[in-house]
Amino acid sequence: MPIKVLIPTPLRPYAGKQSVIEVTAQTVGEALNDLVAQHPDLRKHLFTEEGKLRSFVNVYLNSDDIRYLSKDATPVTEADTISIVPSVAGGA
Amino acid sequence: MAVLSDENQATLSNEEILRYSRHLIMPEVTMEGQKKLKAARVLCVGTGGLGSPLALYLAAAGVGTLGLVDFDTVDYTNLQRQILHHTADVGRLKLDSAIDKLKAINPFVKIERFDTYLNSSNALEIFAGFDIIADGTDNFATRYLVNDACVLSGKPNVYASIFRFEGQASIFGAKDGPCYRCLYPEPPPPGLVPSCAEGGVLGVLPGLLGVIQATEVIKLILGAGEPLIGRLVLVDALAMRFREMRIRKNPDCPVCGTHPTVKEPIDYEQFCGVRGEEADLSASAKIPEIQPEEYKRRRDAGEDIFLLDVREPHEYQICNLNGHLIPLGDLPSRVHELDSSREFVVHCKSGARSAKAVEFLRQSGFKRASNLTGGILAWADRIDPTVPKY
């Protein structure tokens, strides 16, 4: 089913400068796979070489961190929004 | 949450009562809350983009003691957002500039200055004198240090960070609440996430986020409302949307978990791979360089040198050296536009992106490509002062 993924500013250059990308998926893992299939430049910013989600990139289903749901296997519905939230350090 | 200092010691003069009258008549503050504010001791780490609105509002609100940590001097490029500092302050220590402004806003505030770079050996000692720490720093190493030192000393860390027109804010290290490592266990490798100096920042954005920090500090002191604990507020100023994510306390967190392994501040530069970044820079030092003076002499002598500018089009509009523009990110797909038999000088703003471009060109068979040392900034400094610096 179609589901929205919100792309944060630092990753937009690797996602065709878009802030929202629609993917087709039944789970969060499928959604991320479809996302990097549509935008291959995103892959190295989201995943390690071993294919693990990077530890400074959090993925939320609505307002919940998928680490505390069923991770990649977390089911999604059309009403859900996936957010990618990487750490940023700026402040000065 | 109660402040650690004893609020009963604070008394307000008639002058202070008049100054804070709009607080005193609010049921959420009252005389009791204003005395708590006066008794409170808050440390602002950094007096830059976030630290400016944060410290200004805390001083105006009557926080009794403000600690300021900064080692930096005011730079012309700071003025677009660091509203503690005025044009006449360029070149002064940020601490001197900040203290003048804060004293001018509220002479009743006591200010303690820490003219130093916060590090693993001084953080716990500095934090010991304060109730609440507000993190307005600008790099991952210091952010993990502030987090760990807050958890280790049991002090809340009122946090915000910014990038371009997006920001994040939360309170870490509160009793039973998550810490920054629960949210992000590890920092990104150096270079993958651009800093404000590299990526830019909308000038008002640290204003928005610094004011969120000031609000949360004041709420913690008053014990009022719902503190931003266990929640991450995401601000998108461009869309003007505020979203909220839940942050859980990670039982396996190495600093605030049930079996902590970090029991004192560690080497955060190593943790964040900054040392590795220095090694990368020395590797790039092997990339052939040309000094601006040498390039100018050879160009003026009429030598056939192709000048390639690998910045972005919006940077080219600010200033350029009439180079051929191909942004670094487009170079792989547009390299066929270039004649590999010619000699190339490549430049960017300060020399980092063009070093990557030269490395790529040499791997692609361009045997005579070199990097203009220091980029267009060095050109402006050393060759042509009419070129604006940005």
Contacts between the chains, C-beta under 8 A, distances in Angstrom:
chain1	res1	chain2	res2	distance
A	8	B	166	6.4
A	9	B	163	5.9
A	9	B	164	5.0
A	9	B	165	6.7
A	9	B	166	4.9
A	10	B	163	5.9
A	10	B	164	7.9
A	10	B	193	6.0
A	10	B	194	6.8
A	10	B	199	7.3
A	13	B	329	7.0
A	19	B	239	7.7
A	45	B	192	6.9
A	54	B	188	7.2
A	55	B	184	6.9
A	55	B	185	4.7
A	55	B	186	4.0
A	56	B	184	5.2
A	56	B	186	6.0
A	56	B	187	6.0
A	56	B	188	4.3
A	56	B	193	7.5
A	58	B	183	7.0
A	58	B	184	7.1
A	58	B	245	7.7
A	60	B	245	5.2
A	63	B	243	7.6
A	63	B	244	6.0
A	63	B	245	5.1
A	63	B	246	5.3
A	64	B	245	7.7
A	64	B	246	5.7
A	65	B	245	7.0
A	65	B	246	6.8
A	65	B	247	7.4
A	65	B	248	6.7
A	68	B	248	5.4
A	83	B	234	7.8
A	83	B	243	7.3
A	83	B	245	7.2
A	85	B	168	7.6
A	85	B	232	7.4
A	85	B	234	6.6
A	85	B	245	6.6
A	86	B	188	7.2
A	86	B	193	6.6
A	87	B	140	7.4
A	87	B	161	7.7
A	87	B	183	7.7
A	87	B	184	4.3
A	87	B	187	6.9
A	87	B	188	6.5
A	87	B	193	7.1
A	88	B	161	5.0
A	88	B	162	6.9
A	88	B	163	4.1
A	88	B	166	7.4
A	88	B	168	6.6
A	88	B	193	6.3
A	89	B	137	7.6
A	89	B	138	6.4
A	89	B	139	5.4
A	89	B	140	4.6
A	89	B	143	5.5
A	89	B	161	5.6
A	89	B	187	7.8
A	89	B	193	7.0
A	89	B	195	7.0
A	90	B	49	7.7
A	90	B	138	5.7
A	90	B	161	5.8
A	90	B	162	4.7
A	90	B	163	5.1
A	90	B	195	5.9
A	90	B	196	4.1
A	90	B	199	7.5
A	90	B	201	6.1
A	91	B	46	6.2
A	91	B	48	6.6
A	91	B	49	5.9
A	91	B	50	4.5
A	91	B	51	7.8
A	91	B	135	7.4
A	91	B	136	5.1
A	91	B	137	5.5
A	91	B	138	4.5
A	91	B	160	6.9
A	91	B	161	5.5
A	91	B	162	6.1
A	91	B	196	7.7
A	91	B	206	6.9
A	92	B	46	6.3
A	92	B	48	3.4
A	92	B	49	5.2
A	92	B	50	7.6
A	92	B	51	8.0
A	92	B	72	7.9
A	92	B	78	7.6
A	92	B	82	7.4
A	92	B	136	7.6
A	92	B	137	7.4
A	92	B	138	3.7
A	92	B	196	6.3
